[in-house]
């Protein structure tokens, strides 16, 4: 099975540029589903995507970038606690 975090990870590996280009153009990301496994995986994938596309970016820079997306309403989660 392919999940959203796998698709984003494929972007980071250079298989495609669509997600990165959409983010550059101001896209908004809405993540819905499992808050204990899927959502952290998606966050991880986005940070990896940022680091791979941004020369010299480290984990701290990627975290700040994702935080900025959240603060500006461009990354929104509606998740539940899986049990």
Protein Blocks (a to p, Z undefined) as FASTA:
>chain_A
ZZfklmmmmmmnopacklmmmmmnopacddedjfklmmmmmmmmmmmmmmmmmghiafkl
mmmmmmmmmmnopaccdddddZZ
